[in-house]
Amino acid sequence: MLSRQRLFWKSRPYDLPRSDAAFLRACRSNAAYHIAHCPGYAAICAHLGFSPEQLQTTDDLAKIPVLPTLFFKRKALFSMPGWRMAMKVTSSGTSGRFSQVGFDWGCILAEAPMVVRLGLRHGLASPVPAHCVVLGYRPQKGNHTGVTRTMFGLTHFSPPLSRTYALNMVNGAYVPDLDGVAKALEKLGSSKFPTRIIGFPSYLWFGLTRMEELGLKVSLPRGSRIILAGGWKQHYAQEVDKHTLYALAEKVLGIPESNINELFGAVEHPIFYNACPRHHFHIPIYGRCIIRDPDTLEPLPMGRVGLVNLISPLMTATPTLSVMTDDLGYLTPGEKCGCGIQSPYLTILGRVGMGDITTCAAGAAELLGGDESFGGRREQP
């Protein structure tokens, strides 16, 4: 899997044309590995008549079998036994089901330079120590959710002086403590060191409105930053637009919009997408995005709205080479952004009705039979 390492160690994270050849090599290698080591994935590829040799140009990426993220919520599909994995991570399971995704050690080694390079590129990395307020779950034994892992990892972009969490375990269940977060932020306003607020945009909004209700308003030290990861999910009915959220953050905390970063990703596609200063998610060299027609699943041209299909050869423990999210979105040429990044950017419009995706996922699951786990060795959740 050296082709994967060569791709993820490239120095220009948004130069897609120069990375196309390396990306195709890594995808061919990744597909061949999963076909050889995961009987379930091999069955899907055989059923669709796909072989890695078909990947000769970037247009051929559309030929890779697409597995909906909902499929991974129905089936645990692995390409190596558990003892060879670095870890297993799950999705948040807000729909009542959650994905199980394995991370191999090669994936971890490939992720590290990607995260560091993009962290530096987008101004996330700093040698100045900071207090961290995490608007998410406090890590606990038994909590294997990817979002918890991600948010804890984000606290290391600067040396963490302290960590305050909005969701803490009480009597076996996570309970939000927005009042505690508000009081912590009030104290941190007098610190000599900056504060980094990391977490869900929904919890940032709820926390800010709660601070307004309590009459709390602070001016966090210079260099303080907000890093948003994850969506609104079960709180979609209360979702507000970015400009409203960012304006309230500046009003209540004194953090300007220029110091707010937004990230995008998924457990099944853990590529580090960072919003540019104009709040656009440009596609980095570590992944590719295809927009597909919801009815035919055929690729759509730039600007057309459809289902978001994400491709990356990052993982070998789980066959997530090409996954279909339940998001609707569209691609725009990078030069139209104006931030200087030339790769296309992805705009997410929201989640689609699950009917067609459910049918697609059920079809793949039916092809594999009724067992809940397929791979080199069957694993228990």
KAFEN-V701345 format. One record per helix or strand. SS is the DSSP state (h for helix, s for strand). FROM is the first residue (numbers start at 1). LEN is the number of residues. If there is no record, write none. Layout:
# KAFEN-V701345
ss->SS from->FROM len->LEN
ss->SS from->FROM len->LEN
This chain:
# KAFEN-V701345
ss->h from->2 len->7
ss->h from->16 len->22
ss->h from->39 len->10
ss->h from->52 len->3
ss->h from->58 len->6
ss->s from->67 len->2
ss->h from->69 len->6
ss->s from->76 len->2
ss->h from->82 len->3
ss->s from->85 len->6
ss->s from->100 len->5
ss->h from->105 len->17
ss->s from->130 len->8
ss->s from->145 len->1
ss->h from->146 len->12
ss->s from->160 len->11
ss->s from->173 len->4
ss->h from->178 len->11
ss->s from->194 len->6
ss->h from->201 len->14
ss->s from->225 len->5
ss->h from->233 len->6
ss->h from->242 len->12
ss->h from->257 len->3
ss->s from->260 len->7
ss->s from->269 len->7
ss->s from->281 len->2
ss->s from->288 len->5
ss->s from->299 len->1
ss->s from->306 len->6
ss->s from->322 len->11
ss->h from->334 len->3
ss->s from->345 len->7
ss->h from->355 len->14
ss->s from->373 len->2
